[in-house]
Amino acid sequence: MKTDILNKAIKNRNKIRFYYSMQQLVIDPYIISCDKEGKKTIYGKISDTDTIQKFEFRKIYNIKVLEQERFAPRVVNTSRFQ
């Protein structure tokens, strides 16, 4: 379910709002992947910052796709996150 919601947001370039470890965040979602330990993750740019961060799926809850808020993706060098 999370994967479907997040894939749609990525495809449509919609911002998303969710809770992550008790903190509410709004991000521009970029890519879904698995980390070195096999945990499903999503990379995204935190709104109003230049920070691109990895978020573990298991810590994400109460996802809301902000359909009226779109973003232009930045070029992400994923090699620095490996």
Biopython code that builds the backbone (N, CA, C, O; Angstrom):
import numpy as np
from Bio.PDB.StructureBuilder import StructureBuilder

atoms = [
    (1, "MET", "N", (0.819, -1.190, 0.000)),
    (1, "MET", "CA", (0.000, 0.000, 0.000)),
    (1, "MET", "C", (0.867, 1.261, 0.000)),
    (1, "MET", "O", (0.643, 2.158, -0.812)),
    (2, "LYS", "N", (1.855, 1.343, 0.899)),
    (2, "LYS", "CA", (2.746, 2.502, 0.929)),
    (2, "LYS", "C", (3.448, 2.668, -0.408)),
    (2, "LYS", "O", (3.568, 3.776, -0.929)),
    (3, "THR", "N", (3.913, 1.542, -0.960)),
    (3, "THR", "CA", (4.639, 1.586, -2.220)),
    (3, "THR", "C", (3.781, 2.186, -3.318)),
    (3, "THR", "O", (4.255, 3.033, -4.076)),
    (4, "ASP", "N", (2.537, 1.768, -3.419)),
    (4, "ASP", "CA", (1.636, 2.296, -4.449)),
    (4, "ASP", "C", (1.421, 3.789, -4.292)),
    (4, "ASP", "O", (1.487, 4.535, -5.268)),
    (5, "ILE", "N", (1.167, 4.226, -3.075)),
    (5, "ILE", "CA", (0.941, 5.654, -2.807)),
    (5, "ILE", "C", (2.185, 6.465, -3.166)),
    (5, "ILE", "O", (2.094, 7.498, -3.830)),
    (6, "LEU", "N", (3.333, 5.990, -2.726)),
    (6, "LEU", "CA", (4.563, 6.729, -2.956)),
    (6, "LEU", "C", (4.984, 6.701, -4.420)),
    (6, "LEU", "O", (5.485, 7.700, -4.937)),
    (7, "ASN", "N", (4.789, 5.570, -5.095)),
    (7, "ASN", "CA", (5.094, 5.498, -6.530)),
    (7, "ASN", "C", (4.261, 6.498, -7.318)),
    (7, "ASN", "O", (4.772, 7.160, -8.222)),
    (8, "LYS", "N", (2.990, 6.608, -6.982)),
    (8, "LYS", "CA", (2.115, 7.551, -7.667)),
    (8, "LYS", "C", (2.573, 8.990, -7.423)),
    (8, "LYS", "O", (2.579, 9.805, -8.345)),
    (9, "ALA", "N", (2.953, 9.301, -6.190)),
    (9, "ALA", "CA", (3.443, 10.646, -5.869)),
    (9, "ALA", "C", (4.726, 10.955, -6.642)),
    (9, "ALA", "O", (4.895, 12.067, -7.142)),
    (10, "ILE", "N", (5.622, 9.988, -6.740)),
    (10, "ILE", "CA", (6.867, 10.178, -7.492)),
    (10, "ILE", "C", (6.551, 10.412, -8.970)),
    (10, "ILE", "O", (7.075, 11.342, -9.583)),
    (11, "LYS", "N", (5.708, 9.578, -9.525)),
    (11, "LYS", "CA", (5.347, 9.678, -10.947)),
    (11, "LYS", "C", (4.717, 11.032, -11.269)),
    (11, "LYS", "O", (5.032, 11.641, -12.292)),
    (12, "ASN", "N", (3.828, 11.500, -10.394)),
    (12, "ASN", "CA", (3.118, 12.761, -10.635)),
    (12, "ASN", "C", (3.841, 13.984, -10.078)),
    (12, "ASN", "O", (3.370, 15.112, -10.221)),
    (13, "ARG", "N", (4.992, 13.750, -9.440)),
    (13, "ARG", "CA", (5.790, 14.818, -8.828)),
    (13, "ARG", "C", (4.995, 15.615, -7.800)),
    (13, "ARG", "O", (5.042, 16.845, -7.761)),
    (14, "ASN", "N", (4.264, 14.874, -6.971)),
    (14, "ASN", "CA", (3.514, 15.501, -5.875)),
    (14, "ASN", "C", (4.316, 15.416, -4.588)),
    (14, "ASN", "O", (4.942, 14.396, -4.302)),
    (15, "LYS", "N", (4.292, 16.486, -3.822)),
    (15, "LYS", "CA", (4.899, 16.455, -2.490)),
    (15, "LYS", "C", (4.072, 15.515, -1.612)),
    (15, "LYS", "O", (2.892, 15.282, -1.875)),
    (16, "ILE", "N", (4.696, 14.988, -0.583)),
    (16, "ILE", "CA", (3.968, 14.152, 0.372)),
    (16, "ILE", "C", (4.250, 14.645, 1.789)),
    (16, "ILE", "O", (5.309, 15.199, 2.085)),
    (17, "ARG", "N", (3.256, 14.419, 2.651)),
    (17, "ARG", "CA", (3.402, 14.737, 4.082)),
    (17, "ARG", "C", (3.194, 13.432, 4.834)),
    (17, "ARG", "O", (2.288, 12.660, 4.521)),
    (18, "PHE", "N", (4.030, 13.195, 5.817)),
    (18, "PHE", "CA", (3.907, 11.987, 6.620)),
    (18, "PHE", "C", (4.588, 12.180, 7.957)),
    (18, "PHE", "O", (5.324, 13.142, 8.175)),
    (19, "TYR", "N", (4.324, 11.243, 8.840)),
    (19, "TYR", "CA", (5.026, 11.206, 10.124)),
    (19, "TYR", "C", (6.150, 10.195, 10.006)),
    (19, "TYR", "O", (5.988, 9.115, 9.438)),
    (20, "TYR", "N", (7.285, 10.570, 10.554)),
    (20, "TYR", "CA", (8.461, 9.705, 10.542)),
    (20, "TYR", "C", (9.086, 9.781, 11.924)),
    (20, "TYR", "O", (9.642, 10.806, 12.319)),
    (21, "SER", "N", (8.985, 8.693, 12.639)),
    (21, "SER", "CA", (9.524, 8.648, 14.005)),
    (21, "SER", "C", (9.035, 9.830, 14.840)),
    (21, "SER", "O", (9.824, 10.528, 15.477)),
    (22, "MET", "N", (7.729, 10.038, 14.823)),
    (22, "MET", "CA", (7.056, 11.062, 15.638)),
    (22, "MET", "C", (7.275, 12.494, 15.148)),
    (22, "MET", "O", (6.928, 13.437, 15.859)),
    (23, "GLN", "N", (7.839, 12.680, 13.959)),
    (23, "GLN", "CA", (8.068, 14.011, 13.414)),
    (23, "GLN", "C", (7.310, 14.136, 12.097)),
    (23, "GLN", "O", (7.404, 13.253, 11.244)),
    (24, "GLN", "N", (6.562, 15.217, 11.922)),
    (24, "GLN", "CA", (5.849, 15.419, 10.671)),
    (24, "GLN", "C", (6.774, 16.089, 9.667)),
    (24, "GLN", "O", (7.433, 17.081, 9.978)),
    (25, "LEU", "N", (6.817, 15.529, 8.447)),
    (25, "LEU", "CA", (7.689, 16.040, 7.397)),
    (25, "LEU", "C", (6.909, 16.213, 6.111)),
    (25, "LEU", "O", (5.915, 15.524, 5.880)),
    (26, "VAL", "N", (7.361, 17.138, 5.271)),
    (26, "VAL", "CA", (6.887, 17.268, 3.892)),
    (26, "VAL", "C", (8.123, 17.118, 3.020)),
    (26, "VAL", "O", (9.122, 17.811, 3.213)),
    (27, "ILE", "N", (8.042, 16.198, 2.052)),
    (27, "ILE", "CA", (9.199, 15.960, 1.188)),
    (27, "ILE", "C", (8.774, 15.918, -0.280)),
    (27, "ILE", "O", (7.608, 15.712, -0.613)),
    (28, "ASP", "N", (9.775, 16.124, -1.144)),
    (28, "ASP", "CA", (9.656, 15.852, -2.570)),
    (28, "ASP", "C", (10.202, 14.432, -2.742)),
    (28, "ASP", "O", (11.413, 14.235, -2.643)),
    (29, "PRO", "N", (9.352, 13.448, -2.994)),
    (29, "PRO", "CA", (9.838, 12.065, -3.091)),
    (29, "PRO", "C", (10.557, 11.813, -4.416)),
    (29, "PRO", "O", (10.066, 12.203, -5.475)),
    (30, "TYR", "N", (11.706, 11.169, -4.357)),
    (30, "TYR", "CA", (12.512, 10.933, -5.554)),
    (30, "TYR", "C", (12.555, 9.478, -6.002)),
    (30, "TYR", "O", (12.249, 9.169, -7.154)),
    (31, "ILE", "N", (12.933, 8.594, -5.100)),
    (31, "ILE", "CA", (13.161, 7.209, -5.527)),
    (31, "ILE", "C", (12.925, 6.248, -4.357)),
    (31, "ILE", "O", (13.237, 6.553, -3.206)),
    (32, "ILE", "N", (12.367, 5.085, -4.685)),
    (32, "ILE", "CA", (12.183, 4.007, -3.715)),
    (32, "ILE", "C", (13.267, 2.973, -3.990)),
    (32, "ILE", "O", (13.519, 2.615, -5.141)),
    (33, "SER", "N", (13.899, 2.501, -2.936)),
    (33, "SER", "CA", (14.960, 1.503, -3.093)),
    (33, "SER", "C", (15.086, 0.677, -1.827)),
    (33, "SER", "O", (14.273, 0.789, -0.910)),
    (34, "CYS", "N", (16.106, -0.146, -1.790)),
    (34, "CYS", "CA", (16.458, -0.915, -0.591)),
    (34, "CYS", "C", (17.868, -0.529, -0.188)),
    (34, "CYS", "O", (18.734, -0.342, -1.043)),
    (35, "ASP", "N", (18.102, -0.409, 1.112)),
    (35, "ASP", "CA", (19.443, -0.073, 1.571)),
    (35, "ASP", "C", (20.308, -1.328, 1.629)),
    (35, "ASP", "O", (19.868, -2.411, 1.243)),
    (36, "LYS", "N", (21.517, -1.179, 2.104)),
    (36, "LYS", "CA", (22.461, -2.300, 2.153)),
    (36, "LYS", "C", (21.982, -3.442, 3.031)),
    (36, "LYS", "O", (22.378, -4.591, 2.835)),
    (37, "GLU", "N", (21.125, -3.124, 4.007)),
    (37, "GLU", "CA", (20.601, -4.146, 4.915)),
    (37, "GLU", "C", (19.309, -4.773, 4.395)),
    (37, "GLU", "O", (18.721, -5.628, 5.058)),
    (38, "GLY", "N", (18.867, -4.347, 3.204)),
    (38, "GLY", "CA", (17.654, -4.905, 2.614)),
    (38, "GLY", "C", (16.371, -4.237, 3.046)),
    (38, "GLY", "O", (15.286, -4.715, 2.717)),
    (39, "LYS", "N", (16.473, -3.127, 3.785)),
    (39, "LYS", "CA", (15.280, -2.410, 4.242)),
    (39, "LYS", "C", (14.776, -1.503, 3.126)),
    (39, "LYS", "O", (15.558, -0.808, 2.477)),
    (40, "LYS", "N", (13.466, -1.517, 2.908)),
    (40, "LYS", "CA", (12.863, -0.667, 1.891)),
    (40, "LYS", "C", (12.919, 0.778, 2.353)),
    (40, "LYS", "O", (12.584, 1.094, 3.495)),
    (41, "THR", "N", (13.355, 1.666, 1.433)),
    (41, "THR", "CA", (13.526, 3.075, 1.770)),
    (41, "THR", "C", (13.009, 3.966, 0.644)),
    (41, "THR", "O", (12.782, 3.513, -0.478)),
    (42, "ILE", "N", (12.831, 5.224, 0.966)),
    (42, "ILE", "CA", (12.528, 6.242, -0.022)),
    (42, "ILE", "C", (13.477, 7.404, 0.218)),
    (42, "ILE", "O", (13.734, 7.789, 1.359)),
    (43, "TYR", "N", (13.994, 7.957, -0.876)),
    (43, "TYR", "CA", (14.815, 9.153, -0.793)),
    (43, "TYR", "C", (13.970, 10.340, -1.206)),
    (43, "TYR", "O", (13.188, 10.257, -2.153)),
    (44, "GLY", "N", (14.128, 11.442, -0.496)),
    (44, "GLY", "CA", (13.389, 12.643, -0.831)),
    (44, "GLY", "C", (14.052, 13.876, -0.262)),
    (44, "GLY", "O", (14.834, 13.810, 0.686)),
    (45, "LYS", "N", (13.710, 15.024, -0.878)),
    (45, "LYS", "CA", (14.230, 16.305, -0.416)),
    (45, "LYS", "C", (13.242, 16.897, 0.567)),
    (45, "LYS", "O", (12.068, 17.078, 0.246)),
    (46, "ILE", "N", (13.711, 17.194, 1.750)),
    (46, "ILE", "CA", (12.864, 17.798, 2.776)),
    (46, "ILE", "C", (12.511, 19.219, 2.338)),
    (46, "ILE", "O", (13.390, 19.984, 1.943)),
    (47, "SER", "N", (11.226, 19.571, 2.408)),
    (47, "SER", "CA", (10.772, 20.893, 1.972)),
    (47, "SER", "C", (11.488, 22.012, 2.708)),
    (47, "SER", "O", (11.812, 21.908, 3.891)),
    (48, "ASP", "N", (11.721, 23.077, 1.971)),
    (48, "ASP", "CA", (12.363, 24.291, 2.492)),
    (48, "ASP", "C", (13.808, 24.073, 2.926)),
    (48, "ASP", "O", (14.360, 24.866, 3.689)),
    (49, "THR", "N", (14.415, 22.996, 2.440)),
    (49, "THR", "CA", (15.837, 22.748, 2.699)),
    (49, "THR", "C", (16.469, 22.220, 1.407)),
    (49, "THR", "O", (15.776, 21.971, 0.421)),
    (50, "ASP", "N", (17.763, 22.057, 1.431)),
    (50, "ASP", "CA", (18.464, 21.413, 0.317)),
    (50, "ASP", "C", (18.884, 20.004, 0.698)),
    (50, "ASP", "O", (19.725, 19.403, 0.030)),
    (51, "THR", "N", (18.308, 19.476, 1.762)),
    (51, "THR", "CA", (18.698, 18.176, 2.296)),
    (51, "THR", "C", (17.918, 17.040, 1.641)),
    (51, "THR", "O", (16.687, 17.022, 1.659)),
    (52, "ILE", "N", (18.651, 16.101, 1.066)),
    (52, "ILE", "CA", (18.042, 14.882, 0.551)),
    (52, "ILE", "C", (18.355, 13.794, 1.573)),
    (52, "ILE", "O", (19.505, 13.601, 1.967)),
    (53, "GLN", "N", (17.320, 13.099, 1.986)),
    (53, "GLN", "CA", (17.473, 12.149, 3.083)),
    (53, "GLN", "C", (16.818, 10.821, 2.726)),
    (53, "GLN", "O", (15.910, 10.758, 1.898)),
    (54, "LYS", "N", (17.295, 9.777, 3.363)),
    (54, "LYS", "CA", (16.729, 8.434, 3.219)),
    (54, "LYS", "C", (15.772, 8.201, 4.376)),
    (54, "LYS", "O", (16.075, 8.517, 5.526)),
    (55, "PHE", "N", (14.600, 7.638, 4.050)),
    (55, "PHE", "CA", (13.600, 7.328, 5.066)),
    (55, "PHE", "C", (13.226, 5.854, 4.959)),
    (55, "PHE", "O", (12.929, 5.368, 3.868)),
    (56, "GLU", "N", (13.236, 5.141, 6.080)),
    (56, "GLU", "CA", (12.839, 3.734, 6.102)),
    (56, "GLU", "C", (11.318, 3.622, 6.059)),
    (56, "GLU", "O", (10.613, 4.321, 6.787)),
    (57, "PHE", "N", (10.829, 2.745, 5.207)),
    (57, "PHE", "CA", (9.386, 2.547, 5.061)),
    (57, "PHE", "C", (8.718, 2.212, 6.387)),
    (57, "PHE", "O", (7.628, 2.708, 6.671)),
    (58, "ARG", "N", (9.352, 1.387, 7.193)),
    (58, "ARG", "CA", (8.700, 0.915, 8.417)),
    (58, "ARG", "C", (8.469, 2.027, 9.429)),
    (58, "ARG", "O", (7.673, 1.860, 10.354)),
    (59, "LYS", "N", (9.152, 3.162, 9.271)),
    (59, "LYS", "CA", (8.995, 4.284, 10.194)),
    (59, "LYS", "C", (8.053, 5.363, 9.655)),
    (59, "LYS", "O", (7.808, 6.365, 10.327)),
    (60, "ILE", "N", (7.526, 5.159, 8.444)),
    (60, "ILE", "CA", (6.635, 6.134, 7.801)),
    (60, "ILE", "C", (5.188, 5.747, 8.077)),
    (60, "ILE", "O", (4.802, 4.590, 7.908)),
    (61, "TYR", "N", (4.390, 6.725, 8.502)),
    (61, "TYR", "CA", (2.967, 6.466, 8.678)),
    (61, "TYR", "C", (2.170, 7.746, 8.450)),
    (61, "TYR", "O", (2.729, 8.842, 8.433)),
    (62, "ASN", "N", (0.849, 7.594, 8.273)),
    (62, "ASN", "CA", (-0.070, 8.707, 7.984)),
    (62, "ASN", "C", (0.384, 9.516, 6.766)),
    (62, "ASN", "O", (0.576, 10.729, 6.847)),
    (63, "ILE", "N", (0.550, 8.824, 5.643)),
    (63, "ILE", "CA", (0.998, 9.461, 4.403)),
    (63, "ILE", "C", (-0.154, 10.236, 3.777)),
    (63, "ILE", "O", (-1.276, 9.740, 3.682)),
    (64, "LYS", "N", (0.139, 11.443, 3.358)),
    (64, "LYS", "CA", (-0.834, 12.270, 2.647)),
    (64, "LYS", "C", (-0.146, 12.826, 1.404)),
    (64, "LYS", "O", (0.855, 13.535, 1.506)),
    (65, "VAL", "N", (-0.694, 12.496, 0.219)),
    (65, "VAL", "CA", (-0.174, 13.049, -1.021)),
    (65, "VAL", "C", (-0.769, 14.441, -1.187)),
    (65, "VAL", "O", (-1.988, 14.610, -1.157)),
    (66, "LEU", "N", (0.086, 15.424, -1.361)),
    (66, "LEU", "CA", (-0.353, 16.807, -1.518)),
    (66, "LEU", "C", (-0.526, 17.079, -3.011)),
    (66, "LEU", "O", (0.369, 17.611, -3.668)),
    (67, "GLU", "N", (-1.681, 16.708, -3.527)),
    (67, "GLU", "CA", (-1.920, 16.734, -4.968)),
    (67, "GLU", "C", (-1.857, 18.129, -5.571)),
    (67, "GLU", "O", (-1.624, 18.265, -6.772)),
    (68, "GLN", "N", (-2.056, 19.149, -4.784)),
    (68, "GLN", "CA", (-1.994, 20.522, -5.288)),
    (68, "GLN", "C", (-0.578, 21.106, -5.217)),
    (68, "GLN", "O", (-0.333, 22.214, -5.694)),
    (69, "GLU", "N", (0.344, 20.355, -4.622)),
    (69, "GLU", "CA", (1.724, 20.838, -4.479)),
    (69, "GLU", "C", (2.661, 19.945, -5.274)),
    (69, "GLU", "O", (2.932, 18.805, -4.897)),
    (70, "ARG", "N", (3.150, 20.488, -6.383)),
    (70, "ARG", "CA", (4.055, 19.738, -7.248)),
    (70, "ARG", "C", (5.467, 20.294, -7.104)),
    (70, "ARG", "O", (5.665, 21.391, -6.581)),
    (71, "PHE", "N", (6.432, 19.532, -7.569)),
    (71, "PHE", "CA", (7.822, 19.962, -7.476)),
    (71, "PHE", "C", (8.568, 19.581, -8.736)),
    (71, "PHE", "O", (8.161, 18.680, -9.470)),
    (72, "ALA", "N", (9.660, 20.276, -8.977)),
    (72, "ALA", "CA", (10.577, 19.937, -10.065)),
    (72, "ALA", "C", (11.744, 19.195, -9.433)),
    (72, "ALA", "O", (12.388, 19.722, -8.525)),
    (73, "PRO", "N", (12.027, 17.988, -9.891)),
    (73, "PRO", "CA", (13.103, 17.212, -9.249)),
    (73, "PRO", "C", (14.475, 17.822, -9.484)),
    (73, "PRO", "O", (14.746, 18.423, -10.524)),
    (74, "ARG", "N", (15.319, 17.651, -8.495)),
    (74, "ARG", "CA", (16.717, 18.043, -8.616)),
    (74, "ARG", "C", (17.490, 16.820, -9.064)),
    (74, "ARG", "O", (17.042, 15.688, -8.882)),
    (75, "VAL", "N", (18.635, 17.049, -9.640)),
    (75, "VAL", "CA", (19.486, 15.933, -10.032)),
    (75, "VAL", "C", (20.077, 15.338, -8.767)),
    (75, "VAL", "O", (20.686, 16.043, -7.963)),
    (76, "VAL", "N", (19.893, 14.035, -8.595)),
    (76, "VAL", "CA", (20.361, 13.351, -7.395)),
    (76, "VAL", "C", (21.514, 12.433, -7.760)),
    (76, "VAL", "O", (21.388, 11.596, -8.654)),
    (77, "ASN", "N", (22.616, 12.583, -7.083)),
    (77, "ASN", "CA", (23.755, 11.694, -7.254)),
    (77, "ASN", "C", (23.630, 10.585, -6.222)),
    (77, "ASN", "O", (24.103, 10.717, -5.094)),
    (78, "THR", "N", (22.983, 9.477, -6.622)),
    (78, "THR", "CA", (22.694, 8.407, -5.659)),
    (78, "THR", "C", (23.954, 7.680, -5.194)),
    (78, "THR", "O", (23.920, 6.979, -4.182)),
    (79, "SER", "N", (25.047, 7.833, -5.905)),
    (79, "SER", "CA", (26.267, 7.128, -5.490)),
    (79, "SER", "C", (26.759, 7.618, -4.130)),
    (79, "SER", "O", (27.442, 6.880, -3.420)),
    (80, "ARG", "N", (26.421, 8.850, -3.763)),
    (80, "ARG", "CA", (26.888, 9.345, -2.457)),
    (80, "ARG", "C", (26.072, 8.778, -1.300)),
    (80, "ARG", "O", (26.456, 8.946, -0.143)),
    (81, "PHE", "N", (24.962, 8.114, -1.585)),
    (81, "PHE", "CA", (24.109, 7.550, -0.545)),
    (81, "PHE", "C", (24.368, 6.063, -0.319)),
    (81, "PHE", "O", (23.719, 5.451, 0.529)),
    (82, "GLN", "N", (25.279, 5.488, -1.042)),
    (82, "GLN", "CA", (25.500, 4.039, -0.931)),
    (82, "GLN", "C", (26.424, 3.696, 0.189)),
    (82, "GLN", "O", (26.711, 2.520, 0.413)),
]
sb = StructureBuilder()
sb.init_structure("model")
sb.init_model(0)
sb.init_chain("A")
sb.init_seg("    ")
for serial, (resi, resn, name, xyz) in enumerate(atoms, 1):
    if name == "N":
        sb.init_residue(resn, " ", resi, " ")
    sb.init_atom(name, np.array(xyz, "f"), 0.0, 1.0, " ", f" {name:<3s}", serial, name[0])
structure = sb.get_structure()
